[in-house]
Amino acid sequence: SKHSPEHSCSPPLSHIKRRSVCTYFNLCRTEKKAIGSSSVDIGPFYGLPSKVKDLLRQLRGIETLYEWQHNCLTLECLQQRKNLIYSLPTSGGKTLVAEILILQELLCMQKDVLMILPYVAIVQEKVWGLSSFGIELGFLVEEYAGSKGRFPPIKRRCKKSLYIATIEKGHMLVNSLIETDRIGDLGLVVVDELHMLGEGSRGATLEMTLAKILYTSKSTHIVGMSATLNNVGDLQKFLRAEYYTKNFRPVELKEYIKIRDTIYEVDSKAENGFTFSRLLNFKYSSNLKKADPDHIIALVTEVIPKYSCLIFCPTKKNCENVASMVCKYLNKEFRSHREKEKEDLIKDLKNIGNGSICPVLKQTIPFGVAYHHSGLTNDERKSIEEAYSRGVLCLLACTATLAAGVNLPARRVILRAPYVATDFLKKNQYKQMIGRAGRAGIDNAGESILIVQEKDKHLVQDLVTSPLENCYSNLLPEFTKGMQNLLLSLVGLKIAVTQEEVYDFLCHTLLGVQQQLLSKEKSLSELVKDGLESLIEKGLLRVKTVEKDQNSKITLVITRLGKAAYKGSIDLSYCNLLYKELKKGLEGLVLESSFHLLYLATPYDMVSNCSPDWMIYLRQFNQLSAAEQTVADMVGVPESFIAKKASGQAIRKSVDSASVNRLYLTFILYNLLKETNIWSVSEKFNLSRGYVQNLLNSAASFASCVLHFCEELEEFWVYKALLTELTKHLTYCVKTELIPLMEVAGVLEARANQLYNAGYKTLAHLANANPETLVKTIEHLSRRQAKQIVSSAKMLLTEKAEALQEEVELLLKVPTDIPETS
């Protein structure tokens, strides 16, 4: 489509204004300088073969590099393999630089690479996008997200690996490499969205990962990138990194705010932060004024359907309401724009929902409008994103998560209100959202319009004129997932085994750099002392006295339970509870069905926001077999309690509400595994599809963590095989025959069904498929998608074949310590 968003680094020259361009050919003379002298220069394109340049042109449509990208790639610090932080506005082309650095490391330095991304969907998108490069250039792309990933990774003989991981899985991967003394195999770690260091428990996990790499490997270098960084000095000190920044966007961004019917342009030089731009010129009837007091329809119809538009809304419900309201007042001619493709999209969504489709989407899609938030299933979200990318949908009403997620740019971005849920917008969030405006190669400019009520005017003035928020360590605020988890794994990995060594490590973290922010009551060394004592109390660490040369040295040793906790990435606040429940399960594990095992794999962190419907609870309980009903008794939820709750009777005997809620979530998962249909299960339990999808994703991830936990405790040997199978079923939640197809990055259930029905029943079928035949056989599959599916399948097949070859070689290897006959 003429209007579909393209890769942000691939504008045709004719569309680019006010920008300096270096063509590849002009660069060839200086490109060779971009690679450090210690590596092998294997070609003219930044030390890489010309084939890389050809692949960028073929697969991404990239003909030229921006001047800043060339300057960044030829930085002295990169040639000297120093760490680097670089920061540019959203859509500036940061990712391409990272990808060239990754290819240099894999092909020239012959080292493995870890790329850390914030969300599962982005990891899958990146695996899908880089598999073609791996197939052509001879390296492996391995996915570490959700329940996927091997710990430690297979040590490859010939090919190098690019591990693409979420923050959590990246941490587990680094732990496993340190433990097996292989951290030196990792030549480069690339972190996208480096500002995530300042965000809750995920920030704490990212900080731990980077600190461990810096402390244990002198040969691994780190490159971090972000569009929203402020206190870079602290981050430079923590990562021992150089800093490169440019205020560059391929497409000019114009920022506006709207108060009543007046549009103002954001202007940092103006006294109050903005200057008058224009009055809205749109005739509103009295009905329309009531329905749309903020003039959203006027703002939207200035750009759609010819160009695309995003409306960021504070809540999920608001997204749906805005999409419905806009369609109610759009002219009928909007329906005729790409009508056939919109009908196909509705058909697609009906297939995904086994005949059901959300009534809001059914009403809005004919107008080229949809909503996008976490209430959609993975399959629905993917279909909507693809339709928007192709220009079939021209308007998405979405929540803030889209700004931090997949790359869906637009000509105009409208912020419905300066709020995310009930919290006032942060500068970082604002920048992420408006950064989606303007698509390189398609638009001459991008526009963002923030709709403001009079009462918020002063807050918005502060928002547009204030600097970005600082990035602070989260090791302390996230105590059990942060500080305690770190201390436990430091001892477990033998990185630090005395209180002094642990303190020395902490001085090298972001928290260590920001020690001045600690409260006056406790110093860093006191926090270390308290943290270690707490872990000893919990039975996760113990003290050992070592006598040496008449001197005694006190060292810390991890217990079996402690080792299981850090290897499984189990939150220490419920580590002992998990152990007790698994131990109790051994006394009478009900294996008639997966119900009991599912209870043990139901994630604790979703229990607190669960509100059971007691009538549904009782109905579900009554459908269990006699053996399954004993499970409820075993976990402390008697039938009498559920029955009394359902009939509204008073409860005299107290029952643990966490167990009650957890069992209710287990019922949802049990139904999902039986029916493999998120739609019907969400209707049965009167829950949103997105909630059920999120529960399923969390359960798959938690089941994989519990499996790693059990692998470290001999008494739980029985759980290993059971949890391996359960994790697989929770990960895919489809009929067994579709699982091999869904292992391929980017293939979700609806697509797997299509492929299976067309005769592509195994991974080998897909890996050897002809993309042109796929396009003709599979409905609504573009040529680009077909090629990516085949590349991803080839990559997975290669990876599995390589793993088997490694195993064979290991088996046939002659031991060096065979006893000799005298």
N, C-alpha and C positions, 0 to 999 in steps of 0.2 A: 504494500500500500504506500501511496505517496506520502501519507501522513503518519506512517507507523514510526514509533521511536526507534532510532538506530543506535548503535554503539556510540558512546559519547566522544570517541576519539576518531570518528570516521567521516568528517564532513567533506563533501566535494568542495574544491577550492572556490568555485563560483559563489558558494553560499557564505563564505567567511569574510567578515568585515573587520577592519582594524586589527589585523593579527599578523605576526611575522611567521612565515612557514619555512621549514627546512625540508627539502625533498630528500628522500632516501639517497638519491644518487649524489646530491651535493654533500651529503653527510659522510659518504663512504670513506673519504680521506681521513676524517677525524674519528670515525666510529671505533677504530681499533684501540684508541686510547682508553675506551670505556672499561676495559677489562684489566684487572690487576695483573702484575707481571708474574705472579706465582701460578697463574692458571694457563691453560692451553688455549691459544688463540686459534679457533677452528674455522674462521670465516670473516667476511668483510662487514657483516652487520653487527656492530658492537661486539666483535669477537665471535659472533654466531654465524652459522652457515647461511647462505643466501636463501636457502629453503624456508627459513623462519620468516623472512621478509615476504616470500611468496605466499606462505600460509596465512599471514596476517592480511594480505590482500584478498586471498580467496575466501577465508573463513569469516573475516570481520569487515572486509571492505575498507581496510586502512591503507591509504596510499602514502600518507605523510605523517611525520611526527611534529608536534608543536615544538617551538623553540625551547620552552622551559623543560620539556621532556628530554630533549637532547642535552641541555645544560646539566640537568639532574643526573642523567646516566653517565656523563663524563666528569662528575665531581671527583676531586682528588681523594676525598675520604672513602669513596666507594672503591677506588683503585687500591687503596691501602687496607681494604676490608675493615673499615671502621663502621660502627653502628650508625644508623641514620634515622632521623625523624623528618618526614616531609609533610607539609600541610598546604592544601589548596582548596578553594571553594568546591562544593559539589559540582560534578560534571566537568571538572577541569582536566580529567584524563589521568588521574593518579594510578588507576589499576593497571594501565598498559605498562607503566614504568616498572611496577612490581612484577608483572608477568615476564618482562624482558630480564630482570634481575634473577628471577626463578629459573628461567631457561639457561642463563649463563652458569648458574650454580650446578644444575643437573647435567648440562652437556659439556661445559668447559672445565669446571672444577671436579666433575664426577662425584658429587656429594648429594645426599638426600636433602629434601626441603620440606619444611612444615609451614603451611599457610593457615592462619587462624582467622576465622570469620565469625560474626556474632550469632547468626541464626541457622537452623537446620536447612531452611528453604534456600538460603544463599549458598550454603555448602553444596547442596545438590545441584544448584544452578551452575556453580563453578566447576564441579566434577564433570557435569554434562558439557560445559563449554571448553574444558581443557583436554578432554579425552582424545579429541581429534588430533591435537598437537602431540599427545603422548604416542598415539599409534604411528604417526608420521615420523616422529623424531626419536622413537625408541626409549621412552621412559614410562614408568607406571604411574597411574593416578589412583590413589586409594582414599576412600571415603571414611571419615571418622565422625559420625553424627548419630544422634539417637542411640540405637543399640548396635550400630555398625562399627567395626574396627577390631583389630587383633592386638593383644597386649602380651608381650612385646610384638612389634611388627616382624614379619618374616624377614630374615637377613638374606637379601638377594645376592646372587652370584655376579650377574652381569649388569642387569638394568638398575638404574637408580629410581627411587620412589619420590613422588610428590604426595605428601599426606595433606589432605584438605580437611580441616577439623573445626568443630565448634569449640568454644572456650573450654567447656568441661572435658571433652574428649581429648583436646590438645594437651591438657594438664595430665590426664591419665597416660597419654602416649609418652610425654616427657619423663614422667615418673618411671615408666617401664624401661625406657632407654638408659636412664641413670642407673637403675637397678642392675641391668645386664651389661653395664660398662660400655654402652654403645652411643652415648650422647655425642661423642666426637664424630659419628657418622653424619650428624645433622650439620650441614654446611651453612644453612640460612633459615631463619625464621622470619616470616612476613606477618605482621599484624595489621589487619584492616580495622578501621574505627578504633584507633588507639585510645580515644577519649573514654571508651568503655571501662578503662581502669578505674574511673571514678563512679561506676554504677553498681552499687549493691554487691551481692554475693558473687556475681559474675565478674565484677571488677576485682574482687579479692582473689578469685581463682586465677584470673589473668596475671595479676601481680605476682602470685606465687610461682606460676609457670615461668615467667620471664626472669624472676630473681634466681630460680634454680638453674636456668640455662646459663645466666651470667656467672654464677658461682662455680659451676661444675665443668664448664667447657670454655677453653680459651680460643678454640678454633671456629665456634659457631657465631656468625654475626647476625644482628637483629635489625630489621627495617620496619618501622612503624609509620602508618599514614592515617590522616584524619582531615576532615574539613572543618572541625570545630575544636581547636585547641587554644588554651589561653596561657596557663602557667607552664610554658614550655621549659623554662629553666629547671624546674623540679624534675620533669620527665627526662631531660637531657642528663641530669646528674645521676638519676636512677639507672638509666640505660647506657650511660657513658657514651652518649651519641652526639653527632653533629646535627645541625638543624638547617633545613632548606625550606623556604616558603616563597610563594608568588601569589599575588592577588589576580589570578588569571581565570577567565571563563571563556570558552570558545564562542559562547553566545551571550550577549549583554543581558543583564538582569535588571529590570526596572521594578523597584519596590513601591507599592502604594498602600495607603490605608483609606478605608471608607467610613466616614461618619455621616449619618443620615443620608442625604442624596448628593454629598460632595466627596470627590476623590482627591486625596492629597498625595503628593510624591514624597517618599522618605528622603530626607536630605540632612546629613549629619552636620552640615555647616549652618543650617537654619537654627534659630534660637530654640524653638520647641521640638526640633527633630523632623519637621515636614513642612512642605510648602504647597499652596493650592495648585491643583492640576486641572480639574474640569468638573462640571456638573453632569450628573447622569441624565442623558437625554432619552427617556423611555416613558411612553404613555401607559399608566397603570389604571385599570378600572378599580372601582371601590372594592369589589370582591378580591381582586388580585392583591390590592394593598394590604387587606386583612391577612390573606394567606402567605404573602411574601413581603413582610415589612422591610426586610433587609436587601431587597432588590437583587436577589440571587439570580432570578430568571433573566433580568436585564444583563447582568454580568456574564452569564453563561452563553446567552444567545449571540453575544458579540463575537464569540469564537467557534462554537460548535454549529454544524457537524464538520465544517471544513478542517478545523484544527481540534486538538484534544484539550481537555480541561480536567483538573482534579479539584475536588472540594474536600478539604480536611474538616472533619466534624469532631466535636468533643467526645461523643459517645457512639456506641454501636447503633442504638435505637435512633439517634439523630441522623446517622448516615442513611438509614432506611427511609426515615420521614422525608429527608431532603430529596432523595432520589424520586420518591413517589410524588412529592409536591411539584417538582420541576416538570415531570412528565404530564401531570394533570393540566398544565397550562402551555405546553409546547404545541406549536402548529402541527397539523396532521402530516405536512410534507416531510417532517423528520422521520416518519415511519418508512418512507420509500427509499431513504438513503441506505444502500447495501442490504436491502430487505431479505434476500435469499440467505445471506450469511448470518443474519440475525435469527432467522427461522432455524437454521442449522445449529446455532448456539443453544437455542431453547431445547431443541431435540437432544443435544449433547447433555445438557443439564438434567433433562428428564431421564436419560439413560443412567446417569450417575446416581440419581435418586430413586432408581428402580420404578420409574413411572411418576414419581413426585417431583414437584418443583416449587421453590419458594414463591408464594403469591406476589410478593413485591417484585422479584426478578421477572416473573411472567408478565407483569404490567409494564416494567421499565425497559426491558431489553429491546422491544420493538422500536423504541425511540432512540436506541443507541446509548442507553444509560444503565448503570448498575451500581451496586454498593460493594465495598471490599473491606472486610474486617474479620476478626478472629471467630466470628459466628458461622463462617463458611467452613465446609470440609476442605481437606487438601485438594481433592479432585475439582471441586467447584472453583476454588481460588485459582487453580492453574488454568482452567478453561477461561475464566474471566480475564486473567492477566494476558493470556495469548490473544484473546479477541480484542483487547485494548491495544496490544502491541501491533496488531494488524490493521487497526483503525476501524474495525467493525463496531466497537464501542468507542464513543468519543467523550464520554463523561463518566468519571468514577467519583462517588461520594465515599470517602474512606476515613479511617482513623489514623492516628499518628504513626502506627506500626508500619504503614506502607512507606513512610518517609525513610525509615531505617532499614527497610527490607529490599525486595527486588527492585531492579532499575526500571521504573515506569515514569518517564518524564512527560511533560505537557507544555503546550504553548502558554496556558494561563493556569496559575495555582491560586485558588481562593481559600482563605482560612475563615471558616464559618464564624469562629469566635476565638479570642485569645486564651483558650482553655484546653487542657487535656483532662477529660473527666471533669472534676471540680477544681483541679489545680491550675493556677495561672501559668501560662506558657513560659518555659525557660528559654533563654537566648539560644542555647544549643539546639533545642527542639525547633524553634522558629527557623533557624538557619537551615536545618535538615529539610524542613518542609518546603521553604521557598526555593531551596536548591534544586528542586524537581522542575522548576520552570525553565523552559527554553531547551530545545532539542538540537544538538549539534548536527549540522548538515541539512536541517529541515527549516528551522526558524531563524529569522534575522535577530530576534530578541525574544526574551521570555519576560512574563509579567507575574508578579504576585500581588494579591489584594487581600489585606487583612480587614475584616469587617469588625468595627468597634462600636460599642454602645457608649453613650456619653459618660456613664459612670466609670468606665474603664479607661477613659482618655489619658489620664495622668500616668496610669500604670503602663500603658502602651508607649507613651513618650519615653519612659524609662527603658522599656524593652528595646526600642529601636536605637536608642543612643548608648545603651550600656555595653560593656565588653562581654565576651563569652565567659561562662562560668569556669571557675578553676576546677582542676581535677585533683581530688584528694583520695588518699589511700582508704580502702574499706576493710583492711585486715582487722581493725578493732571493732567498728560498728557491727560487722558480720562475724561475731565471736566464734561460734561453733563451726561455721563454714569457712571462716577466715583464719584468725590467729591460731586457734586450737588445732585445726586441720593441718596448718603449716608446720607447727611444732611437732606434731605426731609424725608427719611424713619425713621431716628432716632427720629424725632419729631412725625411723624405719629404713630410710635409704642410706643411712650412715653418712649423711652429708655433715651432720653435727651430732656428736654423742655426749657432749658435756654442756653444762649450763653456759659456760663461757663461749663455747663454739656456736651455740644457738644464738646467743646475744650478738656475736660477731656477724652471723648471717643476717639477722634482723636489721643491723646497721646498713646493710647493702640493699634493703628493700625501699620502696617508695615511702613507706611508713618511717623508715630510718632517715630518709632525706627530709621528711616533714616532722621530725621529732618535736620541733618547737610548738606544734599544734596540740601536743598531748596535754592532758589536764595537769595542773600543778601537783595534784596529790600523788601521782605515780609516774616514775620514770620508765623508760623502755626496759631497763634491766629488771625492775620490779615486776613489770607486766610479764616478762619472760619467766621469772621465778614463779609467779602465781599460776601462769598457764601450765607450766610443767607439773606443778603440784596437783593441779586439778586433774590432769591426765593420769597421774599416778593413782589418785583417789578413785578414778573411774575404772582402774584396772587395765588401762590401755598402754601404759608405760610402767617399767619397774626400775629400781636403782640397783646397780651392781658395783661392788667394790673390787677393784683389781689391784693386787699386791705386785709391786715391781720395784726391785732394788731397795727393799725395806721401806718403800714409800707406797702409800695406798692412794689410788686414784678412783674417784667416784664417777662412773659413767652411766648413761641412760640406755636402757634396752627396751625394744618394743615387745609387747606381749603378742600372743597369737591373735587375740581379739583385736588388738590395736592394728596389727598388720592387715587383718581382714578388712577393717574399717577403712584404712587409707587406700588399699588396693581396689576396694569396691566403690570408692568415692562416696561413702555413706556419711550423711550428716551426723556429726557426733551427738547431736541432741537426742537422736533416737536409735543410736547404735546398740545400746544395751537392751532396749525394748525389742529390736529386730532379733537379736541373739536369743532372747527368752522365747519369743514366738516361734522361731525356727526349731528351738530345742523342744518346746512343747509339742510342735507338729510331729516330731519323730515318735512321740508316744502313741500316736494313732492317726497317721496320715491317711486320709480318705482318698483312695485312688480310683474310685468308681468313675469319677469325672475330673475335670480340671478345676472344679470349684474351690477345693481347699487350697490347692497350690496357688490359684489366682488371688485368694485372700492374702497369702504371704507376699505376693508380688504387687499388691495394691499400694500405690505411693502414699506415704504418710503426709506429704506436704499438701495434698489435695483434700485432706480430711476436714480441716477447719472450715472450709467454705462450702461444705455440703449440707443441704437441708432436706432430709428425707420426706417424701410424701408417704404417710403411714399406710394409706389404703393400698398404694402400689407395693410398698414393702411387704405387707401381709400377703398380697396376691402372689408376689414372687416367691415368698417363703413356702406357701402352700403348693407351689409347683415343683418344689424340690423333692427328690426321692428321700426315703427314710434315712439312708446313709448320709446324704448331703445335709439333711436337717441336723444331724449330730455335729456337723462342723460349726453351725451357729452356736450350739450349746458349748462346744469346746472353746470358742473364742469369747464366750461370756455374753451372748445375746440370746436369751431364752425366748421361745415362741410366745409365752405368756406376756412378755414385755411388749412385743410387737403388736399382739392382739389388743392389749389394753390401750396402747397408743392409738391404734387405728379406730377404736370405739370411743376414744376420748375419756377413758377412765383414769382415775388417779393412780399414780405409781408409788408404792410404798418403798419397795426395795430399789436401792440405787444401782444403776447400770452405767458402765463407763461409756460416755457419749462418743469418745474417739473410736472405740470398737464398733459401736452401733453405726456410725457414719462410714467407717471403713468397710463394713460388711455391705452396706447399701451400694457403695461404689463397686464392690466386687460383683454384686448382682448385675450392674450395668455392663461390666466387662464380660461377665459370663454370657449374657445375652448377645453381646457383640461377637464373641467367638463362635457362638452357635449360628447366628443369623448372618454374620459378616456384612451387615448393612447398617450404616450409621443413621440413615434416615428413619428406618422403622424403629430402631432402638431409642432414638431421641424422642419420637412420638410416644412410644410406650411409657417412657419415664417422664414425659412432659418437660424435656430439657432442650436447650438449643443444640443444634448439630455441632457447632464449634466447641461447646463445652465437652460433648461426648468425644469429639475428635481429639481435643487436648488431653482428656483423661486417658485415651488409648495411647497417644504418643508418650505421655508421662509414664504409663504403666510399662510400655516396652522398654523405655530407658531404665526405669527402676528395676525391672526384672533382670536386665543385663548387669546392673550394679550388684544385685543380690547374688547373682551367679558368681561374679568375681569374688564376692565376700565369702561364699560357701567354698570356693576352690581353695581358700587358705585354711579352712578348718576341717580336719580329717573326719570329725564326727558327723559332718554334713555331706559326706560323699554321695549319699542317696539323692540329694537335691540336684547334683551337677547335671546328670542326663535329663532329668525332668525339666529343669529351668532352661536348658539349652533349647529344647523343643518349644516350650511355652514362649520364650523370648521371640523366637522366629514367628510364631502364630500371632503374637501381639504386634510385632513390627509390621506385618503385612495385612493381617486380618482379612484374608480373602480365601477363596477355595484353594486347597492345596496345590492344584495344578497350575495356578497363576503365579505362585511364589517365584519360580525361576525367572519369569519375565519381569517381575517387580523388583528383583535384585538390581536391575539395570537402572542407573541414575536417570531420573526424569520420566520413568514409566510408572504411572499411577494406575489404580484399579480399572478405570474406564478404558484407558488405552490398552492395558494388558488383556482385557476382555476382547477388544477389537482384534488384537494381534492373534490371540489364541483361536478365535473363531475363524480367522483367515488362514489358519494352518501353521502359524509361527508358534510352536509349542515349547521350544527349549531355547536355552541361551545360544546354543550352536546355530539354530535356525536364524535367530536375529543377527548374530555376528556375521553370518554368511549371506544375509539378505541383500538384494539389490535395492538401493534407495528409490530408484525410479519405479520399480514394481510396488514397493510399499506405498508410494504416493498414489498410485492408481488403485490399489486394493483397499487402503484404509481411509475411511471418510475423514475429512477435515484435518489431514496431515500435510503440512507444508514440506517442500523439498528440504529446507534447512533442518526442520525437525527430524525428518527421515534420516538424513545424513548423520545427525547427532545421535540418534538412537542406535544406528549401526556402529558408530565409533565407540559409544559407551559400552555396547555389548561386546565388541572386539576387545576393548580394554579389560573388561571384567573376565572374559574368557582367557586372555593372555595372563592376567594376574593369577587366576586359578591354576592354569597349566604350569606357570613358573613355580608356584608354591609346591605342586606335586613333584616337579623336577628336583627342587631343592631337597625334598624329602627322600627321593630316590638316591640322590648323590650322598646324602648323609648316611643312609643305610649301607651303601656300598663302600663308604670310605674305610680304608684299612686303619685300624687303631695303631697308634704309635707306641703303645705300652704293652704289646703282646709279650707274655713271659717267654724268655729264651730257654731252650734245653741246654743244660750244662755239658 
